[in-house]
Amino acid sequence: MAASYPTIRLLTVDDHPLMRAGVAALLGNEPDIAIVAEASDGREAIQQFRTHRPDITLMDLQMPGMRGVETITAIRAEFPGARIIVLTTYSGDVQALRAIKAGASGYLLKSMLRKELLETIRAVHAGQRRVPAEIANEIFGT
């Protein structure tokens, strides 16, 4: 008999369809993770969040229209318990700090995706915060 896992319900937000497809492919074989919705911009992300109430949202920062930090702020204003992980190509400390201050629970560079994504999703779902050491060092200057 197969083990039963609580399913972590995900919303992926990225303006690049190929990135969303790549994340879906990476997560496709995970028995405890399911993508319940996708969005290509901030406004769509807010609507999808309202509709699906995901456990975790994977959020790009650089999108046309409403950007990631604005979207995080809007979602967290309406749903204070929302758990959001930033996925971005930008390692700059200003972007990371803005995202964390807006309420992001995790921060990952897209270049780290393969090795870090599953661990970060599960950790944030369990109530932890996850910021890679190299990003934390930039933010906190250690």
N, C-alpha and C positions, 0 to 999 in steps of 0.2 A: 504494500500500500504506500502511495507517495505521501511524503510529508506535506502538511498544509502550512502555507505561509500567509501572513496577512499581506494583502496586496498594497503596495505603495502606489498611489494614483498620481500621475505626472501630467503637467501642462508644459509643453515646450514652446518657447517664444524666441523666434529668430527670423529675420527678414530674408534669409537665404534658405530656400526649400531643400537644397542639398545638405545643409547642416542639420536641419530637422530630420531628414531621411537618414542621415548618418547616425544620429543619436538613436532614432527608432531601431535601426539595424543593430546597433551595439546593445541595446536593452532588450531586444526581441526574445532572447533565450533566457532571460532572468525570470524565475518563477514567482518572485515577490514584487515585481515592478511592472506596471502597465501604463502606457501613455493613453490618457483619456481625452486629450485635446491638444491642438496646436494653434499657434497664432503667429502672424507675420509682422505685427506691429503692436504698439502699446495699447491703443484703443481696443483692438480685437482681443488682446490679452486680458484686459479688464472684463470684457463681456464673457469670454470663455471661463474666466475664473468664477464669475458670478453663476454661470450655468453649471459648471462641473465641480466646483469646490475641491480642487486637487489637494493632495497632501503636500506635494512639493511642486514648485514652479522653477523651471530652468529658464533664466532670463538673459538674453543678449543685452548689452548696453547701447550699442550703436545701431539704431534703427531709424528709418525715415519717420517724420511726424513726431509722435510722442516717444521720447527716448526711454531707455531702460530705468534710469534713476527716477524719472518722473512717474513711470509706471509702477515701480516698486512702492513709491510714496503713496500713490493713489490706491493701490491694492491694500497696503497695510493700514491706510486710514479707514477703509471700509471693513477690512478683515484683519484685525490686529494680530491674530495668531497665524497668519499666512507665513509659510516657510519658503523662502526664495533663495535659490542658488544662482549666482551670476556666472554666466559663461561668456567670456570675452577674449578678444585677441590683445586687449590692452592691459599691460602690467603696471601702468603708471599709478603711483600712489594716490594721486588726486582722485582718479576714477574709482579706485578700490575704496578709499575712505568715504567718498560720497555714497557709494552703494551700501556700505556697512552702516553708515549713519542713517540712510533711508530705511534700513530694516532688513537688509540681506543677511541670511544666516550662513551663507557660504560664498566663496569666490574662487572660481577656477579659470585658468587660461585654457583656451581651446587647444593649445598645443599639449596640455596635460591630460586632455580628456580621457583617452583610453585607459590609462592606469589609475586615474584618480576618481573618475566619475561615479562608479558604483559605490565605492567606499564613502564618498561624500554624500551621495543621496541617502544611503542608509544611516549615516551618522546624523545628518540634519533631521531626518525623519525621527530619530531617537531623541531629538531635542538638543543635540550638540551644535556648536558653531564650527565651521571648517574654513580656514584660510591657510593656503600653503605657506610654508616658512619663508620662501623668498618674497612673497607679497607682504607678509606680516613684517618682515625686516624693512621693506621699503616704507610701509605705513608708519611703523613705530620707531624706525631709525636704530634698530638694534643690530 
